[in-house]
Amino acid sequence: MLNDRLSAARKVAQILIPAERNLDASLRSNAELTLAMLAAREEARLPLSIASDALRHNADANVALAQAWSSIALVHGALRTVQRDIGLDGFKAWFGDQIPCEDAPTGASVVVPIGTAA
């Protein structure tokens, strides 16, 4: 039964970690897009009013991405609690590679060791 739990935990971790990394990449890309739009407008010597709607929409997208990033961090913390609740706290099975992980119930920072994630 413990092996089944460990297997299930690893399957979730294999999806969670890339999801977190993808959100990081999306935030970086969107920030780069903001900079590119501003630089392009400056390079073309266009007035501030040009592309202001696009910049505002991109800012809205950044807010949405930041909210998603925050939510996935909460998912990570909740899964950390599940890990403990199902008896896998001592296993290197989930989440990150020696990356501090916020402990959901207490808010304390803990290290969740996992050798499989980079």
N, C-alpha and C positions, 0 to 999 in steps of 0.2 A: 504493500500500500504506500509506503514511504517513497519507493522508487517511482510509482505512478505520479505522486505529487511532485517529485523532483523533475520528472519528465515534463509534466504540465507547466511547471514554473519556468523551465528553460524555454519552452515554446513561447510563452508570453514574453519573456525577456528578449527573445530574438526578434520580436516585433516592436516592443517598447523602445529599446535603445535606438534603432533606426528612426522611429517616429520622432524621438527627441532631437536627433541629429538633423532630420529633415526640417523640423521647425527652426532650428538654429540657422540652417542654410537659407531658408526662406526669409528670415529676418535680415540676415546679412545681404541677401540679394536685393531685397526691397530697399534697404538703406542705400545700397549702391545705386539703385535706380533713382532715388531721390537726389543723390549727389550728381548723377549724370544729367538729370533734367535741369538742375540748377546751373551746372557748368555749361550745358548746351545753350541755355538761354543767355547766359553771360557772354559766351563766345560769339553768338549771333547778334549780340547787342540789342536784345529785345527788351521791351518794357516789362516791369514786374507783373503787369496784368496778363501777359501772355502765359498760358499754361497754368494759371493759378488754379483752375478747376482740377486739372490733372494732378497737380501737387497736393491739393486738398484730398482728392480721392486716394492718392498714394499714402498720405498720412493716415487716413481712415483704415487703409489696408494694414499699415504698420500697427495700429492700435489693435485690430482684430488678430493679427499674428501674435502680438504680445499677450493678448488674452488667451489665445490657444496655447501658447508656450507656458503660461502660468497654470492653465488647466492641466496640461500634461504633467507638469511638475507635481500637482496634487494627485494625479493618477499614480504617479511613481510612488509617492508617499503612502497612498492607500494600499498599493500592492506590497509595499514594505511591511505594512501591518498584516496583510494576508500571509506573507511569507512567515512571519513570526507565529501567527495564529494556527497555521497548518504544520508547525513543527519543523520548518526548514531554516530557522534562524542561523544555525551553525554551518549551513552548507554554502559553498561558493556557487550559487546557482542563478542569481538574478542581478539585474540592474546595472552595475557599472564596474569598472576595474579600479577598485580602491578609491572610488570617488565619494566624497561626503554626500550623504543622502539625508534630506530632512526627514526626521521621524514624525509621521503624521499625527499621532495622538499628543505628543509632548512638544513638538516643534524643535526638539533638540537635534543637533546635527550628529549623525552617526556614520560610520564607514561601513559600506556594504561591499565586501570583497568578492569579486568575480573575475576570474582569470580569462574568461572567454570573450569579454567585450573590450574593445580598445578605448 
